[in-house]
Amino acid sequence: MIVRSFKDIEDTERHVKAKTGTWESKRIVLAREGVGFSLHETILYAGTETSMWYANHIEAVLCVEGEAELTNDETGEKHWITPGTMYLLNGHEKHTIRPKTDFRCVCVFNPPITGREDHDENGVYPLITETEEA
């Protein structure tokens, strides 16, 4: 059994801040736990814009605080995301999120991430396995 709090993660290697300065993420469950998914709390900052494309992962996102506009960059379709709203990137959709307020969400990734990923120039997380990281 693993029990871990956000406070335990603050200012550790599991507390990742994007190079772009648009978000930070507390990586609660990672690939090293060996459970087949990773779990994160992520905050995207108000007034920013982050374009992403999880070409190597499926991501589910549940908004727990704040408001943001989500755009499917492939279709142009826009969605207003508020607390209690979930979106699932089950088709590896390229997307952009524009938080109106600080936007706090809980995210699940499959395959799990290792915790050191950051978006590349295309908005993609590289597919890193624990053996590659060691």
Accessible surface in RSA format (square Angstrom, percent):
REM  Atomic radii and reference values for relative SASA: ProtOr
REM  Chains: A
REM  Algorithm: Lee & Richards
REM  Probe-radius: 1.40
REM  Slices: 20
REM RES _ NUM      All-atoms   Total-Side   Main-Chain    Non-polar    All polar
REM                ABS   REL    ABS   REL    ABS   REL    ABS   REL    ABS   REL
RES MET A   1   223.93 116.0 134.50  89.0  89.43 212.9 121.12 103.0 102.81 136.2
RES ILE A   2    97.87  55.7  67.96  50.6  29.91  72.1  71.13  51.2  26.74  72.6
RES VAL A   3   130.96  86.2 100.28  90.8  30.67  73.9 103.58  90.0  27.38  74.3
RES ARG A   4    71.20  29.9  44.24  22.6  26.96  64.2   7.61  10.4  63.59  38.5
RES SER A   5    52.10  44.0  44.35  59.2   7.75  17.9  47.67 101.5   4.44   6.2
RES PHE A   6    79.44  39.7  75.63  46.8   3.81   9.9  75.63  45.9   3.81  10.9
RES LYS A   7   170.41  83.1 157.71  96.8  12.70  30.2 101.13  91.0  69.27  73.8
RES ASP A   8    89.66  62.8  66.11  65.8  23.55  55.7  24.90  58.6  64.77  64.6
RES ILE A   9     2.05   1.2   1.36   1.0   0.69   1.7   2.05   1.5   0.00   0.0
RES GLU A  10    81.23  46.6  71.36  54.0   9.86  23.5  11.18  21.6  70.04  57.2
RES ASP A  11   128.99  90.4  91.26  90.8  37.73  89.2  39.71  93.5  89.28  89.0
RES THR A  12    61.63  43.8  45.57  46.2  16.06  38.3  55.10  74.0   6.53   9.9
RES GLU A  13   102.57  58.9  75.12  56.8  27.45  65.4  52.39 101.3  50.18  41.0
RES ARG A  14    24.57  10.3  24.18  12.3   0.39   0.9   9.30  12.7  15.28   9.3
RES HIS A  15    27.50  15.0  11.33   7.9  16.17  41.4  10.82  11.1  16.68  19.4
RES VAL A  16    24.13  15.9  20.78  18.8   3.36   8.1  24.13  21.0   0.00   0.0
RES LYS A  17   125.49  61.2 104.08  63.9  21.41  51.0  58.57  52.7  66.91  71.3
RES ALA A  18     8.30   7.6   0.00   0.0   8.30  18.9   0.00   0.0   8.30  22.0
RES LYS A  19   178.40  87.0 139.02  85.3  39.37  93.7 102.50  92.3  75.90  80.8
RES THR A  20   102.34  72.8  67.45  68.4  34.89  83.1  77.13 103.6  25.21  38.1
RES GLY A  21    46.77  57.7   0.00   N/A  46.77  57.7  31.35  86.0  15.42  34.5
RES THR A  22    18.94  13.5  18.94  19.2   0.00   0.0  18.66  25.1   0.28   0.4
RES TRP A  23     7.53   3.0   6.46   3.1   1.07   2.5   5.12   2.7   2.41   3.9
RES GLU A  24    29.91  17.2  29.42  22.3   0.48   1.2   2.18   4.2  27.73  22.6
RES SER A  25     2.79   2.4   2.30   3.1   0.49   1.1   2.07   4.4   0.72   1.0
RES LYS A  26    22.08  10.8  22.08  13.5   0.00   0.0   1.78   1.6  20.30  21.6
RES ARG A  27     0.60   0.3   0.60   0.3   0.00   0.0   0.00   0.0   0.60   0.4
RES ILE A  28    25.35  14.4  25.35  18.9   0.00   0.0  25.35  18.3   0.00   0.0
RES VAL A  29    24.48  16.1  24.48  22.2   0.00   0.0  24.48  21.3   0.00   0.0
RES LEU A  30     1.03   0.6   0.96   0.7   0.07   0.2   0.96   0.7   0.07   0.2
RES ALA A  31    18.43  16.9   9.90  15.3   8.53  19.4  10.35  14.6   8.07  21.4
RES ARG A  32    95.23  40.0  63.00  32.1  32.24  76.8  43.08  58.9  52.15  31.6
RES GLU A  33    36.29  20.8  10.88   8.2  25.41  60.5   8.47  16.4  27.82  22.7
RES GLY A  34    66.60  82.1   0.00   N/A  66.60  82.1  33.52  92.0  33.09  74.1
RES VAL A  35    80.33  52.9  52.49  47.5  27.85  67.1  60.69  52.7  19.65  53.3
RES GLY A  36    45.00  55.5   0.00   N/A  45.00  55.5  33.17  91.0  11.83  26.5
RES PHE A  37    79.98  40.0  79.77  49.4   0.21   0.5  79.77  48.4   0.21   0.6
RES SER A  38     0.00   0.0   0.00   0.0   0.00   0.0   0.00   0.0   0.00   0.0
RES LEU A  39    46.76  26.0  46.76  33.5   0.00   0.0  46.76  32.8   0.00   0.0
RES HIS A  40     2.25   1.2   2.25   1.6   0.00   0.0   0.00   0.0   2.25   2.6
RES GLU A  41     8.37   4.8   7.30   5.5   1.07   2.6   0.00   0.0   8.37   6.8
RES THR A  42    16.13  11.5  16.13  16.3   0.00   0.0  11.67  15.7   4.46   6.7
RES ILE A  43    38.47  21.9  38.47  28.7   0.00   0.0  38.47  27.7   0.00   0.0
RES LEU A  44     9.78   5.4   9.78   7.0   0.00   0.0   9.78   6.9   0.00   0.0
RES TYR A  45    62.75  29.3  62.75  35.7   0.00   0.0  52.58  39.5  10.17  12.5
RES ALA A  46    47.42  43.6  29.09  44.9  18.33  41.7  29.19  41.1  18.23  48.3
RES GLY A  47    76.15  93.9   0.00   N/A  76.15  93.9  40.69 111.7  35.47  79.4
RES THR A  48    33.77  24.0  23.95  24.3   9.82  23.4  30.25  40.6   3.52   5.3
RES GLU A  49   100.06  57.4  79.34  60.0  20.72  49.3  22.71  43.9  77.35  63.2
RES THR A  50    11.20   8.0   8.21   8.3   2.99   7.1  11.20  15.0   0.00   0.0
RES SER A  51    63.90  54.0  50.22  67.0  13.68  31.5  36.39  77.5  27.51  38.5
RES MET A  52    15.32   7.9  12.61   8.3   2.71   6.4   5.25   4.5  10.08  13.3
RES TRP A  53    76.36  30.6  76.36  37.0   0.00   0.0  72.39  38.6   3.97   6.4
RES TYR A  54     6.04   2.8   5.73   3.3   0.31   0.8   0.61   0.5   5.43   6.7
RES ALA A  55    36.43  33.5  16.85  26.0  19.58  44.6  18.05  25.4  18.38  48.7
RES ASN A  56    53.66  37.0  39.94  38.6  13.72  33.0   6.85  16.5  46.82  45.3
RES HIS A  57     1.78   1.0   1.03   0.7   0.75   1.9   0.70   0.7   1.08   1.3
RES ILE A  58    53.90  30.7  52.82  39.4   1.08   2.6  52.82  38.0   1.08   2.9
RES GLU A  59     9.41   5.4   9.32   7.0   0.09   0.2   0.09   0.2   9.32   7.6
RES ALA A  60    29.75  27.3  27.93  43.1   1.81   4.1  28.15  39.6   1.60   4.2
RES VAL A  61     2.27   1.5   1.99   1.8   0.28   0.7   2.13   1.9   0.14   0.4
RES LEU A  62    75.86  42.2  75.25  53.8   0.61   1.5  75.25  52.8   0.61   1.6
RES CYS A  63     0.61   0.5   0.00   0.0   0.61   1.4   0.00   0.0   0.61   0.7
RES VAL A  64    54.33  35.8  32.15  29.1  22.18  53.4  35.53  30.9  18.80  51.0
RES GLU A  65    92.03  52.8  90.80  68.7   1.23   2.9  29.37  56.8  62.67  51.2
RES GLY A  66    14.03  17.3   0.00   N/A  14.03  17.3   9.55  26.2   4.48  10.0
RES GLU A  67    56.39  32.4  56.39  42.7   0.00   0.0   7.85  15.2  48.53  39.6
RES ALA A  68     0.00   0.0   0.00   0.0   0.00   0.0   0.00   0.0   0.00   0.0
RES GLU A  69    44.76  25.7  44.76  33.9   0.00   0.0   7.58  14.7  37.19  30.4
RES LEU A  70    11.62   6.5  11.62   8.3   0.00   0.0  11.62   8.2   0.00   0.0
RES THR A  71     9.90   7.0   9.90  10.0   0.00   0.0   9.90  13.3   0.00   0.0
RES ASN A  72    28.72  19.8  27.91  27.0   0.81   2.0   7.56  18.2  21.15  20.4
RES ASP A  73    67.95  47.6  35.97  35.8  31.98  75.6  23.99  56.5  43.95  43.8
RES GLU A  74   103.10  59.2  63.98  48.4  39.12  93.1  34.70  67.1  68.40  55.8
RES THR A  75    96.55  68.7  56.94  57.7  39.61  94.4  66.32  89.1  30.23  45.7
RES GLY A  76    45.74  56.4   0.00   N/A  45.74  56.4  31.03  85.2  14.71  32.9
RES GLU A  77    94.96  54.5  85.26  64.5   9.70  23.1  34.45  66.6  60.51  49.4
RES LYS A  78   119.64  58.4  94.00  57.7  25.64  61.1  73.65  66.3  46.00  49.0
RES HIS A  79    77.66  42.4  70.66  49.1   7.00  17.9  44.50  45.9  33.16  38.6
RES TRP A  80   127.23  51.1 102.95  49.8  24.29  57.0  92.59  49.4  34.65  56.2
RES ILE A  81     4.53   2.6   4.53   3.4   0.00   0.0   4.53   3.3   0.00   0.0
RES THR A  82    42.23  30.0  42.23  42.8   0.00   0.0  22.02  29.6  20.21  30.5
RES PRO A  83    75.40  55.0  54.04  49.3  21.35  77.6  54.46  45.0  20.94 130.1
RES GLY A  84    65.13  80.3   0.00   N/A  65.13  80.3  33.40  91.7  31.73  71.1
RES THR A  85    45.00  32.0  40.23  40.8   4.77  11.4  29.57  39.7  15.43  23.3
RES MET A  86   105.35  54.6  85.18  56.4  20.18  48.0  82.84  70.4  22.51  29.8
RES TYR A  87    23.51  11.0  20.06  11.4   3.45   9.0  17.99  13.5   5.51   6.8
RES LEU A  88    82.19  45.8  64.10  45.9  18.09  45.5  64.10  45.0  18.09  48.7
RES LEU A  89    10.02   5.6  10.02   7.2   0.00   0.0  10.02   7.0   0.00   0.0
RES ASN A  90    98.30  67.8  79.97  77.3  18.33  44.1  13.20  31.8  85.09  82.2
RES GLY A  91    45.90  56.6   0.00   N/A  45.90  56.6  26.02  71.4  19.88  44.5
RES HIS A  92    66.19  36.2  63.96  44.5   2.23   5.7  42.43  43.7  23.77  27.7
RES GLU A  93    36.47  20.9  36.05  27.3   0.42   1.0  13.65  26.4  22.83  18.6
RES LYS A  94    90.04  43.9  90.04  55.2   0.00   0.0  36.84  33.2  53.21  56.7
RES HIS A  95     1.71   0.9   1.71   1.2   0.00   0.0   1.71   1.8   0.00   0.0
RES THR A  96     4.25   3.0   4.25   4.3   0.00   0.0   0.06   0.1   4.18   6.3
RES ILE A  97     0.17   0.1   0.17   0.1   0.00   0.0   0.17   0.1   0.00   0.0
RES ARG A  98    77.19  32.4  73.51  37.5   3.68   8.8  36.95  50.5  40.25  24.4
RES PRO A  99     4.74   3.5   0.00   0.0   4.74  17.2   0.00   0.0   4.74  29.5
RES LYS A 100   136.43  66.6 111.38  68.3  25.05  59.6  70.70  63.6  65.73  70.0
RES THR A 101    57.85  41.1  55.44  56.2   2.41   5.7  57.64  77.4   0.21   0.3
RES ASP A 102    77.92  54.6  70.11  69.8   7.81  18.5  23.34  54.9  54.58  54.4
RES PHE A 103     0.01   0.0   0.01   0.0   0.00   0.0   0.01   0.0   0.00   0.0
RES ARG A 104    70.46  29.6  70.46  35.9   0.00   0.0  16.50  22.5  53.97  32.7
RES CYS A 105     1.72   1.3   1.72   1.9   0.00   0.0   0.00   0.0   1.72   1.9
RES VAL A 106    43.01  28.3  40.78  36.9   2.23   5.4  40.78  35.4   2.23   6.0
RES CYS A 107     4.44   3.4   4.44   5.0   0.00   0.0   0.04   0.1   4.41   4.8
RES VAL A 108    55.54  36.5  54.08  49.0   1.46   3.5  54.08  47.0   1.46   3.9
RES PHE A 109     3.85   1.9   3.80   2.4   0.04   0.1   3.85   2.3   0.00   0.0
RES ASN A 110    81.98  56.5  80.61  77.9   1.37   3.3  12.68  30.5  69.30  67.0
RES PRO A 111    53.69  39.1  53.69  48.9   0.00   0.0  53.69  44.3   0.00   0.0
RES PRO A 112    25.88  18.9  21.86  19.9   4.03  14.6  21.86  18.0   4.03  25.0
RES ILE A 113     0.23   0.1   0.00   0.0   0.23   0.5   0.23   0.2   0.00   0.0
RES THR A 114     0.18   0.1   0.18   0.2   0.00   0.0   0.00   0.0   0.18   0.3
RES GLY A 115     2.35   2.9   0.00   N/A   2.35   2.9   2.13   5.9   0.22   0.5
RES ARG A 116   126.03  52.9  99.44  50.7  26.59  63.3  57.20  78.2  68.83  41.7
RES GLU A 117     2.07   1.2   0.34   0.3   1.72   4.1   1.71   3.3   0.36   0.3
RES ASP A 118    23.16  16.2  13.69  13.6   9.47  22.4   9.12  21.5  14.04  14.0
RES HIS A 119    29.79  16.3  14.37  10.0  15.42  39.5  12.71  13.1  17.09  19.9
RES ASP A 120    61.73  43.2  43.08  42.9  18.65  44.1  31.24  73.5  30.49  30.4
RES GLU A 121   162.18  93.1 116.44  88.1  45.74 108.9  72.05 139.4  90.13  73.6
RES ASN A 122    91.76  63.3  71.32  68.9  20.44  49.2  14.35  34.5  77.42  74.8
RES GLY A 123     5.68   7.0   0.00   N/A   5.68   7.0   3.69  10.1   1.99   4.5
RES VAL A 124    14.99   9.9  14.99  13.6   0.00   0.0  14.99  13.0   0.00   0.0
RES TYR A 125     7.69   3.6   7.62   4.3   0.08   0.2   0.00   0.0   7.69   9.5
RES PRO A 126    56.89  41.5  51.32  46.8   5.57  20.3  56.89  47.0   0.00   0.0
RES LEU A 127    90.37  50.3  71.96  51.5  18.41  46.3  71.96  50.5  18.41  49.5
RES ILE A 128    44.75  25.5  40.69  30.3   4.06   9.8  40.69  29.3   4.06  11.0
RES THR A 129    60.43  43.0  56.79  57.6   3.64   8.7  58.29  78.3   2.14   3.2
RES GLU A 130    58.33  33.5  52.60  39.8   5.73  13.6  35.49  68.6  22.84  18.6
RES THR A 131   121.09  86.1  99.59 101.0  21.49  51.2  87.15 117.1  33.94  51.3
RES GLU A 132   119.45  68.6  85.36  64.6  34.09  81.2  46.80  90.5  72.65  59.3
RES GLU A 133    53.84  30.9  23.50  17.8  30.34  72.2  21.35  41.3  32.49  26.5
RES ALA A 134   120.97 111.2  52.72  81.4  68.25 155.3  90.99 128.1  29.98  79.4
END  Absolute sums over single chains surface
CHAIN  1 A     7052.2       5320.7       1731.4       4063.0       2989.2
END  Absolute sums over all chains
TOTAL          7052.2       5320.7       1731.4       4063.0       2989.2
